[in-house]
Amino acid sequence: MKALVTGGGGFLGKAIVSQLLARGDEVRSFSRGDYPELRELGVDVVQGDISNALAVASAAKGCDIVFHVAAKTGIWGPYKGYFSTNVVGTENVIAACKQHKITRLVYTSTPSVVHSGGDVEGINESAPYPDHFDTHYAKTKALAEQMVFSANGDDLATVAIRPHLVWGPGDPNFLPRFIARAKAGRLRKVGKKPHLVDCLYIDNAAEAHLLAADRLSIGSAIAGKAYFISQGEPIDIAELMSRIIGTAGLPPIDRSIPPAAAYAAGWLLEMLYTALRIRKEPPMTRFLARQLSTAHWFDITAARRDLDYHPAVSIEEGLKRLEEWLRDQSSI
């Protein structure tokens, strides 16, 4: 098949592109930036803004399926930017699918669409959208997801994949900042008791998208549904952080800060950054403090049953691959 991957130059987008190419599919990538490394692999690389309807429609022409991965992520910045990319962008993708009679749309969502704060332990896809959201990202992704479900019908089959805390080799954002903070001695546990969280190795995240694509068709059992995707083995967040930085040869995190103190620090930094109009994300926010001091893991029974999803790469194997990749990067 010929697949369009929006955000094909991003961390997850590249992994999906790679797996599609590996099995012989033809791939077109649509991203804001240029990615010569994808072009060298035989990808049809198209540059454009996801909020530009004409650009999206042009990129979708001639494709059989769309993987809509492009999104504005993060927990900081004005609402307008999140809405333009996540909501308007998704609206443009849906319109392009209908214009070109593309019958399958796999949408990359997030578990954040059903999280309003506090512990989340073992919930499934029946959990409703909350009355409020802690971040612009979560709110706009929820709006977009609902649009994707509304578009499911007689001419377009849609499915939403909700991966949680994706990590692994090639991460250009979370991993470098995480390691830098650890090296600077600024990484702390929030609270002393364990907080179980789900995580997801990058190759498993990409595979889940392909599994959904292969089972998606108009009127199929998975059409119009969402699926939580993870390793299926919740882990204490402090342990996960320590094991990830351990792949870079760094010692485990041995210091902690009370949750109330982390939350207060986040509030103060948010006020300061807002007052000074600093666009860079603060090192701590109230949302981040809550995320680091609460449990959030999900029931992936539906994905196992409907998508035949079984994480091929374990956390242990993923950590080994990450360590090897970091070693290779340091030798370049």
N, C-alpha and C positions, 0 to 999 in steps of 0.2 A: 504494500500500500504506500501511498504518498502522504506523509504526515507533516503538518505544520506544528512546530513547537514554539509558542510564544515564550519569551524569556529563555530561549535556547542557549544563550551565552552565560546564564547564571549557574549557580552551583547545582541545583536539582535539574534544571533544564539541560545542562551538558550531560548529566548522567542518563537522562531519558534519551537524548539524541544518540549517545554512544550505544545504548542497548538496542535501539531501533536499527542503527547501522549494522550492528553485529549480527542481526538476524536477517539482514538483506532488504530492509525497508528503505524507501527513498525519503529523505528528510529536508525540510526547509525550516530555517530558524528565523524568527522575527524578534529583534532586540533593538534597544536604543543605541547600543554601541556596535562597533565592528569587531568580529572575532575571526581573524585570519586562520587560527588553528582549526576552527570548524570547517572552513573552506578547504583546507588542506586534506581533510578527511572525506571530502566529497559532498559536504552539506551546501545547500543553496542558501547562502547567508543574505538576509534582507535587513536593512537598517530602517528603523521607523519608530514612531511614538505610538504606544498602544492606545492613547487617548485620541488619536487621529483616525476617524472612521474610514476615510478613503485609503489610508496606508494599510490598515488592517484588512480591508476588503481586497486590496490588490495582492497582499501576501497570501491570502487564503485561496485565491483562484487556482483551480486545478488540483486541490488537495482532497483526500478522501476522509480525513479525520483531523481534528485539532486537539492538541494537548495545550490547554491554557494554563501555563505555569507563571507567566509574568505577573509581578505584583510589587507594590511598594510595601516593604516590610519595616520592622523597627517599632520603637515605642516613643518616638519623639518627632516633633514637627507639626506644622499646621494641617488641619483637617482637609483643606482644599487639595493638597497634593495626594493624600491617600484616596480621596473620593475620585479624583481625576483618573488615577491609574487603576484602582481596584474596582470601582463601580462603572465609570464611563468606559474604561477599557474592556470590561466584561460585556457590557452592552454592545460594544462594537464587535467583539468576537462572535456573539450570538447572531447579530445582524449579518455578519459576513458568512456564517454557516448557512443561514437561510437563503441569502442571496445566491450562493454558489451551490445550493442543494447538497451541502455536506451533512451527512446524517448522524455523525458521532462527535460528541464533544466530551472530553475528559478534563475536568476542572480541578486544579490544585487548590484545596481549601485549607483549613486549619482547625484543630480542636478548640482554638480560642473563640470560635463562633458560638459556643455553648458554655463559655466560662465567664462568670461574673465576679470571681473572687472566692477565697476560701478553699478548703480541701475538695478535690474531685477524685473520687476513688471508685474505679470500676464501672463507671456509667457506660451505657451503650448509646446507639444512634437515636433512640427514642427521646433523649434529653432535649427539652425545648430551648429555643433561643431565650436569653435572659432579657430582663427589662432594661438593663443598662450594661454598658461595656466600659472596661477600664482603659482601653486604648482606641485611638482612631483606626489602627490596623484591624483590630478585632471587629469593630463596628462595620467598617466598609467591606471586610471579607464576608461578614454575615449577610449584608445587603446583596453582595454579588452572588453568594451561594443561593440565596432565595430566587434571584433572577435566573440562575442556571436551572433550578428545579422548575420554575414556571415555564421555561422554554421547552422542557421535555414534552414531547407530544407525537403527533402523527408524522411529522416531517424531520424531527430531530430528537435523537436519544442522548440524554446527558447523564453524567455521574460525577459525584464529588468525592475526591480522595482527601482525607484529613491526616496528613503525616504529622508526627509530633517530635520536636527537638531533633532535627536531622543533623548528623555529624559525619565526619570522615575526611579522607584525603581530598584536597582541592578546595576546601572551604576557604573563601577569600575574606570572610568577614568575622564570624564568631571565633573561629579557632585562633587566628593571629592576635586578636585583642585579648582573648582568654589567656594565652601563653604570655603575652606581654605583661599583663597584670600580675601573673604568677611570678615572673622574673623580677618584677618591681616590688614584690612582697605586699601587694594590695588586694590579694584574693582571700576572702574570708568565708567561713560557713556562716549562715544566718540561722542562729539558734543551735542548740546542742543535740536535740533529738532528731532521729532519722526522718526524712521526708521522701517517700517513694515517688518517683516520676517515671514516665515512659520516655524512651529515646528511640532513635531509628537510624541505623547505618544507611549511608547514602545509596548503596546499590540495592538494598531492600526497598527503599522508598521509590526508586525508579522502576523496579520490577513490579511493584503494586500497580503503578500506572499502566504498564503494558498488560498486566493480567486483566485489569478492568477494561481496557480498550478491546481486547480479544473477546470479551464476553458481552460487550455492549452492542445492542442493535435496537431498532425501534420496537417497542413492546416487550423487550427482554426483561428478565427478572430483576436486573440491577438498574434498569433505567429509572431516573428520577430519584435515586437514593444516594446517601452519603455513607462513607466507610472510614472508621478510625483505622489508622495503620501505625504499628509500632513494632518493637522487638518482641513484644508479648511477655517481657520479663522485667517488671518494674524494679528500679534500683534507687538506692538512696542518692539524692542529688549531690551531696558532698562527696560520696564515694565515686560517683561518675566523674565529677570535676577532677578529683585527685588522680583517677586512672587516666584521664585524657591528658592532663599535663605531665603525667608520668611517662607518656610516650615521647615527650620532648626532653626526658632526663631530669625533670624537676621533682622535688620532694612533694609528698602529699600535703594537703592543706591542714595545718595544725592549730589555727587560730579561728575564733568565732566572734560574732557580734550579736547581741540580743536582737530579736525581731523588731521590737519597739524602737531601738536605736537606729536600725537600718531604715525603718520606715520614716523616722524623723529626719534622718540624713537625706533621704530621697526627697522629702517635702521641701527642705531648705535648699537643696540643689536645684530643684525645679523652679522655685521662686527666684533664685539667683540667675539662672540661665534665662528665664523669661524676662526678668527686669533688664538684663544686659543684652537681650536679643541674641543670645548665642545659639547658633543653629546646630552645633554639635550636640550629640546626645550626652546627657550627664552620666557620670560613672555610676550613679545610683539614682533610682526613681522609686516612687511609692509602688508602682506596678512591679518593678523588678524585686523589691524587698518582699512583696507578697509571694511572687513566684518562687523565690528561693527559700521561703519559710512555710510552704504548704505542699501537700501531696497533690499530684495531678497525673493519674494514669487511667487508662480506658479499656473497655472490653472489646477485643478484636474478634469475637466469635463470628460476627457477620462476615468479616473479610475472609476468615478461614473457610467458612461455609460457601459463600457465594462467589468468591474470587479464587478460591483454592490458594490463598495467600499463606505461605509458611516462610518466615524469614530465613533465607538461605545462608546468610552471614550472621554468625552469633556475635555478641558483644566482644567476647574474647578474640575471635578471629578478626573482627573489625579493628580492635586496638592494635593487633599485630600488623595489620595492613597500614594503619595510620603511622605507627612507629617506623616502618620501612619507608613510607613516603616521606616523612619528615627527615629521615636520615639521608635519603636521596636528594632532597631539597637543599640540605646543608652542605652537600658535597658539590653542588653546582657552582 
